Amino acid sequence: MTLRKDALQRLQALAYRQAGYFTAAQARTEGFSYQAQQYHVDTGAWQRVERGIFRLRDWPAEVEDAFVLWTLWSRGRGVISHASALAIHDLGVLDPGSITMTVPQGFRARTPAVRTTVGALPDADVEDRSGFRVTTPTRTLLDVAATEGQEAVDDAVGEAIQRGLVSARALRSRADAFGDRAALRIERAVSRLDL
């Protein structure tokens, strides 16, 4: 009985760090067989929210819950990026519509809820949040400059510089590595500011 209680406490502690979510694999690691997992779903203690992903019953909803859920879906390999990262950093007015993640080469999982971009992200371009990772403001602006229209870039760059999240110099110095389109959009956005 004590072993089961200890296993449940460890799993709950893990779920608390992940917005109430946990995977079937994490439950197995803590000693919950697939039959035991089904029992907890049947009794209502756990909610099945996606294939292989559960959530503790009555967990309060938070704005960033979806980012944790889809990070677990990616098995921790995906990083929230592009328009979704803009939303997390509260930059610009671009509506992401769906979750956007940057995933490593060879990532094959697909779902209509997540748009994936394949790419390698250096550690310096990633921030850890509670239960998920997101691209830094600088990397996010560069990704958006490479993929979105000028108006979205202008809004986001202006806000980021005004709030002190990035510098014009840092954006300009890295923009060339993201291609001519990104460099041009960053240059236009920065030159429109009254610096």
LUMMIZA-696727 format. One line per 5 residues: their letters; for each residue z, x, y of N, C-alpha, C. Coordinates in nm, 3 decimals. Layout:
N
A> Z,X,Y,Z,X,Y,Z,X,Y | ...;
//
This chain:
195
MTLRK> 0.000,0.083,-0.120,0.000,0.000,0.000,0.000,0.087,0.126 | 0.083,0.194,0.126,0.091,0.283,0.241,-0.041,0.355,0.263 | -0.108,0.394,0.153,-0.237,0.462,0.167,-0.340,0.372,0.233 | -0.344,0.244,0.194,-0.439,0.150,0.255,-0.408,0.129,0.403 | -0.279,0.119,0.433,-0.239,0.100,0.573,-0.277,0.222,0.656;
DALQR> -0.256,0.343,0.602,-0.294,0.466,0.672,-0.445,0.472,0.694 | -0.521,0.435,0.592,-0.668,0.435,0.604,-0.713,0.337,0.712 | -0.651,0.219,0.715,-0.686,0.120,0.816,-0.651,0.170,0.957 | -0.538,0.235,0.971,-0.499,0.289,1.101,-0.595,0.398,1.148 | -0.639,0.484,1.055,-0.735,0.589,1.092,-0.868,0.528,1.134;
LQALA> -0.913,0.426,1.060,-1.039,0.360,1.094,-1.029,0.289,1.229 | -0.917,0.223,1.253,-0.898,0.155,1.382,-0.893,0.256,1.496 | -0.831,0.370,1.475,-0.826,0.473,1.580,-0.968,0.522,1.611 | -1.048,0.538,1.508,-1.188,0.577,1.528,-1.263,0.469,1.604 | -1.244,0.345,1.564,-1.312,0.232,1.630,-1.271,0.221,1.776;
YRQAG> -1.146,0.250,1.809,-1.101,0.244,1.948,-1.178,0.342,2.035 | -1.217,0.455,1.979,-1.294,0.555,2.055,-1.441,0.517,2.066 | -1.483,0.413,1.990,-1.624,0.374,1.984,-1.642,0.227,2.021 | -1.565,0.180,2.119,-1.575,0.043,2.170,-1.557,-0.061,2.059 | -1.474,-0.030,1.961,-1.446,-0.124,1.853,-1.544,-0.118,1.738;
YFTAA> -1.649,-0.038,1.751,-1.752,-0.026,1.647,-1.721,0.086,1.550 | -1.776,0.075,1.430,-1.774,0.183,1.332,-1.883,0.155,1.230 | -1.925,0.259,1.162,-2.032,0.244,1.064,-1.975,0.228,0.924 | -2.059,0.180,0.834,-2.019,0.168,0.693,-1.985,0.306,0.638 | -2.061,0.407,0.679,-2.034,0.544,0.633,-1.897,0.593,0.682;
QARTE> -1.862,0.560,0.806,-1.730,0.599,0.857,-1.620,0.528,0.781 | -1.641,0.400,0.749,-1.542,0.325,0.671,-1.527,0.386,0.532 | -1.640,0.427,0.471,-1.634,0.491,0.338,-1.554,0.620,0.346 | -1.576,0.697,0.451,-1.504,0.823,0.468,-1.353,0.799,0.474 | -1.313,0.687,0.531,-1.170,0.654,0.541,-1.118,0.584,0.415;
GFSYQ> -1.202,0.566,0.314,-1.156,0.512,0.187,-1.189,0.366,0.160 | -1.274,0.305,0.239,-1.311,0.165,0.219,-1.441,0.157,0.140 | -1.431,0.112,0.017,-1.550,0.095,-0.067,-1.638,-0.013,-0.005 | -1.760,-0.025,-0.055,-1.848,-0.130,-0.005,-1.790,-0.269,-0.033 | -1.722,-0.282,-0.146,-1.657,-0.409,-0.178,-1.544,-0.438,-0.080;
AQQYH> -1.467,-0.336,-0.046,-1.358,-0.354,0.051,-1.414,-0.388,0.189 | -1.527,-0.328,0.224,-1.591,-0.360,0.352,-1.633,-0.507,0.355 | -1.692,-0.553,0.244,-1.734,-0.692,0.237,-1.615,-0.786,0.246 | -1.504,-0.748,0.184,-1.381,-0.827,0.190,-1.336,-0.843,0.336 | -1.336,-0.734,0.411,-1.291,-0.740,0.551,-1.386,-0.824,0.637;
VDTGA> -1.515,-0.823,0.605,-1.611,-0.909,0.675,-1.584,-1.055,0.637 | -1.565,-1.080,0.507,-1.542,-1.218,0.459,-1.415,-1.279,0.517 | -1.312,-1.197,0.535,-1.186,-1.248,0.590,-1.188,-1.258,0.742 | -1.293,-1.204,0.804,-1.305,-1.213,0.950,-1.239,-1.099,1.026 | -1.184,-1.001,0.956,-1.120,-0.889,1.024,-1.224,-0.798,1.089;
WQRVE> -1.342,-0.789,1.025,-1.451,-0.710,1.079,-1.572,-0.800,1.100 | -1.649,-0.772,1.201,-1.774,-0.843,1.223,-1.890,-0.750,1.193 | -1.986,-0.797,1.116,-2.107,-0.718,1.090,-2.201,-0.743,1.209 | -2.234,-0.639,1.285,-2.316,-0.657,1.404,-2.458,-0.605,1.387 | -2.477,-0.520,1.291,-2.607,-0.461,1.263,-2.598,-0.406,1.122;
RGIFR> -2.710,-0.377,1.062,-2.707,-0.323,0.926,-2.626,-0.193,0.925 | -2.517,-0.193,0.849,-2.433,-0.075,0.837,-2.342,-0.049,0.955 | -2.328,-0.146,1.047,-2.240,-0.128,1.163,-2.150,-0.250,1.177 | -2.021,-0.224,1.194,-1.920,-0.328,1.207,-1.848,-0.314,1.341 | -1.774,-0.420,1.373,-1.688,-0.416,1.491,-1.558,-0.488,1.458;
LRDWP> -1.449,-0.438,1.513,-1.320,-0.504,1.494,-1.324,-0.643,1.556 | -1.262,-0.738,1.490,-1.258,-0.877,1.540,-1.191,-0.882,1.677 | -1.238,-0.969,1.762,-1.180,-0.997,1.893,-1.180,-0.877,1.988 | -1.268,-0.782,1.967,-1.277,-0.669,2.059,-1.335,-0.719,2.190 | -1.273,-0.689,2.304,-1.325,-0.739,2.432,-1.459,-0.677,2.468;
AEVED> -1.548,-0.758,2.519,-1.682,-0.711,2.556,-1.676,-0.626,2.682 | -1.751,-0.518,2.681,-1.763,-0.428,2.796,-1.910,-0.408,2.828 | -1.939,-0.366,2.948,-2.077,-0.346,2.991,-2.148,-0.241,2.906 | -2.079,-0.135,2.871,-2.144,-0.023,2.802,-2.141,-0.035,2.650 | -2.100,-0.149,2.596,-2.093,-0.167,2.450,-2.225,-0.140,2.381;
AFVLW> -2.334,-0.186,2.438,-2.465,-0.169,2.374,-2.500,-0.022,2.357 | -2.458,0.062,2.449,-2.488,0.205,2.437,-2.415,0.266,2.318 | -2.292,0.222,2.295,-2.216,0.271,2.180,-2.280,0.220,2.050 | -2.312,0.092,2.047,-2.373,0.032,1.927,-2.500,0.106,1.887 | -2.590,0.128,1.982,-2.718,0.190,1.947,-2.705,0.340,1.924;
TLWSR> -2.602,0.402,1.977,-2.574,0.542,1.943,-2.530,0.551,1.797 | -2.446,0.457,1.753,-2.407,0.455,1.612,-2.529,0.427,1.524 | -2.614,0.335,1.567,-2.737,0.305,1.494,-2.820,0.432,1.475 | -2.825,0.517,1.577,-2.902,0.641,1.570,-2.827,0.750,1.494 | -2.711,0.717,1.442,-2.624,0.812,1.372,-2.584,0.930,1.460;
GRGVI> -2.568,0.897,1.590,-2.524,0.997,1.686,-2.632,1.094,1.729 | -2.754,1.071,1.685,-2.863,1.163,1.718,-2.931,1.127,1.850 | -2.919,1.002,1.894,-2.985,0.958,2.016,-2.898,0.977,2.139 | -2.964,1.004,2.251,-2.898,1.019,2.380,-2.959,0.915,2.474 | -2.875,0.836,2.539,-2.923,0.734,2.633,-2.995,0.807,2.746;
SHASA> -3.116,0.760,2.780,-3.197,0.832,2.878,-3.285,0.737,2.958 | -3.365,0.796,3.044,-3.464,0.725,3.125,-3.400,0.608,3.203 | -3.462,0.489,3.198,-3.414,0.376,3.279,-3.272,0.334,3.239 | -3.237,0.346,3.112,-3.101,0.311,3.069,-2.999,0.406,3.130 | -3.033,0.533,3.138,-2.943,0.631,3.200,-2.931,0.604,3.351;
LAIHD> -3.040,0.562,3.414,-3.030,0.524,3.556,-2.926,0.414,3.574 | -2.929,0.315,3.485,-2.833,0.205,3.493,-2.690,0.255,3.475 | -2.670,0.346,3.382,-2.535,0.401,3.359,-2.486,0.475,3.483 | -2.575,0.553,3.544,-2.538,0.628,3.664,-2.543,0.542,3.791 | -2.580,0.415,3.775,-2.589,0.319,3.886,-2.681,0.372,3.997;
LGVLD> -2.801,0.411,3.955,-2.901,0.464,4.047,-3.025,0.376,4.049 | -3.074,0.344,4.166,-3.198,0.270,4.180,-3.187,0.126,4.135 | -3.302,0.063,4.129,-3.307,-0.080,4.095,-3.393,-0.107,3.972 | -3.429,-0.004,3.898,-3.513,-0.019,3.781,-3.436,-0.091,3.671 | -3.490,-0.201,3.620,-3.427,-0.276,3.512,-3.476,-0.221,3.379;
PGSIT> -3.387,-0.164,3.298,-3.433,-0.102,3.174,-3.490,-0.201,3.073 | -3.447,-0.327,3.075,-3.500,-0.425,2.982,-3.453,-0.404,2.839 | -3.461,-0.284,2.790,-3.409,-0.250,2.658,-3.344,-0.113,2.668 | -3.275,-0.074,2.565,-3.209,0.057,2.563,-3.316,0.164,2.541 | -3.310,0.271,2.619,-3.401,0.384,2.602,-3.318,0.504,2.558;
MTVPQ> -3.363,0.569,2.450,-3.294,0.687,2.397,-3.393,0.799,2.376 | -3.346,0.919,2.398,-3.421,1.038,2.358,-3.366,1.080,2.223 | -3.455,1.096,2.128,-3.417,1.129,1.990,-3.486,1.257,1.947 | -3.432,1.327,1.848,-3.494,1.452,1.805,-3.620,1.428,1.720 | -3.699,1.532,1.708,-3.818,1.530,1.623,-3.777,1.487,1.482;
GFRAR> -3.856,1.403,1.421,-3.828,1.357,1.285,-3.745,1.230,1.277 | -3.696,1.181,1.389,-3.618,1.058,1.390,-3.712,0.942,1.358 | -3.678,0.860,1.258,-3.771,0.757,1.212,-3.723,0.613,1.228 | -3.597,0.591,1.254,-3.544,0.454,1.263,-3.611,0.380,1.378 | -3.631,0.250,1.359,-3.693,0.167,1.462,-3.623,0.033,1.469;
TPAVR> -3.614,-0.021,1.590,-3.564,-0.155,1.614,-3.625,-0.203,1.747 | -3.651,-0.332,1.759,-3.707,-0.381,1.885,-3.612,-0.363,2.005 | -3.484,-0.345,1.980,-3.385,-0.334,2.088,-3.383,-0.197,2.155 | -3.447,-0.098,2.093,-3.439,0.040,2.144,-3.579,0.101,2.154 | -3.608,0.156,2.272,-3.729,0.236,2.291,-3.688,0.382,2.276;
TTVGA> -3.758,0.454,2.191,-3.723,0.595,2.170,-3.829,0.686,2.228 | -3.783,0.799,2.279,-3.869,0.907,2.325,-3.827,1.030,2.248 | -3.921,1.097,2.189,-3.890,1.217,2.111,-3.884,1.337,2.204 | -3.777,1.414,2.192,-3.764,1.533,2.275,-3.635,1.606,2.245 | -3.631,1.732,2.284,-3.511,1.814,2.269,-3.438,1.817,2.403;
LPDAD> -3.309,1.795,2.397,-3.228,1.796,2.519,-3.128,1.911,2.513 | -3.135,2.005,2.608,-3.033,2.110,2.613,-2.896,2.049,2.644 | -2.792,2.112,2.596,-2.656,2.062,2.621,-2.628,2.041,2.769 | -2.686,2.125,2.854,-2.661,2.115,2.998,-2.718,1.986,3.057 | -2.809,1.919,2.986,-2.870,1.796,3.034,-2.805,1.670,2.978;
VEDRS> -2.691,1.686,2.910,-2.626,1.572,2.844,-2.480,1.565,2.882 | -2.433,1.442,2.912,-2.291,1.416,2.939,-2.233,1.333,2.825 | -2.110,1.361,2.789,-2.038,1.280,2.690,-1.965,1.168,2.761 | -1.981,1.048,2.709,-1.908,0.931,2.756,-1.826,0.878,2.639 | -1.754,0.773,2.660,-1.671,0.716,2.554,-1.760,0.644,2.452;
GFRVT> -1.789,0.713,2.342,-1.865,0.654,2.233,-2.015,0.676,2.239 | -2.066,0.741,2.342,-2.209,0.769,2.350,-2.234,0.888,2.442 | -2.359,0.938,2.438,-2.400,1.047,2.526,-2.514,0.997,2.614 | -2.524,1.051,2.733,-2.625,1.009,2.831,-2.678,1.133,2.902 | -2.804,1.127,2.943,-2.859,1.239,3.018,-2.790,1.248,3.155;
TPTRT> -2.780,1.368,3.207,-2.719,1.391,3.338,-2.804,1.324,3.446 | -2.747,1.304,3.566,-2.828,1.246,3.673,-2.956,1.326,3.702 | -2.947,1.458,3.704,-3.066,1.539,3.731,-3.173,1.518,3.624 | -3.134,1.529,3.498,-3.231,1.510,3.388,-3.287,1.367,3.391 | -3.201,1.271,3.418,-3.247,1.132,3.423,-3.354,1.113,3.529;
LLDVA> -3.331,1.167,3.648,-3.430,1.154,3.756,-3.562,1.222,3.720 | -3.555,1.335,3.653,-3.677,1.405,3.613,-3.752,1.325,3.506 | -3.680,1.268,3.409,-3.743,1.184,3.307,-3.810,1.063,3.371 | -3.741,1.000,3.465,-3.794,0.881,3.532,-3.916,0.919,3.616 | -3.911,1.033,3.683,-4.026,1.077,3.763,-4.149,1.101,3.676;
ATEGQ> -4.128,1.139,3.552,-4.240,1.164,3.461,-4.296,1.036,3.401 | -4.221,0.925,3.409,-4.264,0.804,3.337,-4.276,0.678,3.420 | -4.214,0.673,3.536,-4.212,0.551,3.616,-4.290,0.567,3.746 | -4.302,0.459,3.822,-4.375,0.460,3.948,-4.297,0.525,4.061 | -4.367,0.554,4.169,-4.308,0.624,4.283,-4.193,0.547,4.346;
EAVDD> -4.203,0.416,4.358,-4.098,0.337,4.422,-3.964,0.350,4.348 | -3.969,0.343,4.216,-3.846,0.359,4.136,-3.786,0.498,4.155 | -3.872,0.599,4.161,-3.826,0.736,4.181,-3.765,0.752,4.320 | -3.830,0.697,4.422,-3.777,0.706,4.558,-3.637,0.648,4.567 | -3.618,0.528,4.513,-3.487,0.461,4.519,-3.380,0.544,4.449;
AVGEA> -3.409,0.587,4.327,-3.309,0.658,4.248,-3.277,0.795,4.307 | -3.379,0.870,4.349,-3.356,1.003,4.407,-3.276,0.990,4.536 | -3.313,0.894,4.620,-3.241,0.874,4.746,-3.094,0.846,4.724 | -3.063,0.756,4.631,-2.922,0.724,4.603,-2.848,0.844,4.545 | -2.912,0.914,4.451,-2.845,1.028,4.386,-2.812,1.138,4.486;
IQRGL> -2.905,1.168,4.576,-2.879,1.272,4.676,-2.774,1.225,4.776 | -2.784,1.100,4.819,-2.687,1.046,4.915,-2.546,1.048,4.858 | -2.532,1.018,4.730,-2.400,1.016,4.666,-2.353,1.154,4.621 | -2.437,1.255,4.637,-2.398,1.391,4.599,-2.404,1.419,4.449 | -2.479,1.337,4.375,-2.490,1.358,4.231,-2.587,1.470,4.196;
VSARA> -2.685,1.491,4.283,-2.785,1.597,4.263,-2.820,1.655,4.400 | -2.887,1.769,4.396,-2.937,1.826,4.521,-3.089,1.826,4.518 | -3.147,1.820,4.635,-3.294,1.824,4.645,-3.346,1.955,4.586 | -3.275,2.062,4.610,-3.316,2.193,4.559,-3.319,2.195,4.407 | -3.216,2.141,4.344,-3.212,2.139,4.196,-3.325,2.055,4.139;
LRSRA> -3.352,1.940,4.200,-3.461,1.856,4.152,-3.596,1.927,4.167 | -3.619,1.984,4.283,-3.746,2.053,4.306,-3.764,2.170,4.211 | -3.658,2.245,4.187,-3.669,2.365,4.104,-3.699,2.331,3.957 | -3.658,2.215,3.912,-3.682,2.179,3.772,-3.803,2.088,3.753 | -3.853,2.029,3.858,-3.957,1.927,3.846,-4.087,1.980,3.785;
DAFGD> -4.124,2.104,3.816,-4.251,2.157,3.763,-4.254,2.158,3.611 | -4.141,2.178,3.548,-4.136,2.181,3.402,-4.165,2.044,3.340 | -4.161,1.938,3.420,-4.185,1.803,3.371,-4.326,1.755,3.398 | -4.411,1.844,3.448,-4.551,1.811,3.471,-4.582,1.782,3.616 | -4.711,1.783,3.645,-4.757,1.764,3.783,-4.716,1.629,3.840;
RAALR> -4.726,1.524,3.759,-4.691,1.389,3.806,-4.545,1.383,3.848 | -4.456,1.434,3.764,-4.313,1.433,3.796,-4.284,1.517,3.919 | -4.345,1.634,3.926,-4.321,1.722,4.041,-4.367,1.656,4.171 | -4.482,1.592,4.167,-4.533,1.524,4.286,-4.442,1.408,4.327 | -4.399,1.330,4.232,-4.311,1.216,4.263,-4.177,1.262,4.318;
IERAV> -4.121,1.368,4.261,-3.994,1.422,4.313,-4.016,1.474,4.455 | -4.122,1.548,4.478,-4.149,1.603,4.611,-4.167,1.490,4.714 | -4.239,1.386,4.677,-4.257,1.273,4.768,-4.124,1.204,4.798 | -4.044,1.184,4.695,-3.915,1.116,4.713,-3.822,1.197,4.802 | -3.816,1.328,4.780,-3.729,1.413,4.860,-3.780,1.422,5.003;
SRLDL> -3.912,1.433,5.023,-3.964,1.448,5.158,-3.945,1.320,5.241 | -3.927,1.207,5.176,-3.904,1.082,5.249,-3.760,1.069,5.300 | -3.674,1.155,5.249,-3.534,1.150,5.291,-3.515,1.224,5.422 | -3.415,1.186,5.495,-3.384,1.249,5.623,-3.279,1.356,5.597 | -3.321,1.471,5.544,-3.226,1.578,5.505,-3.209,1.680,5.616;
//
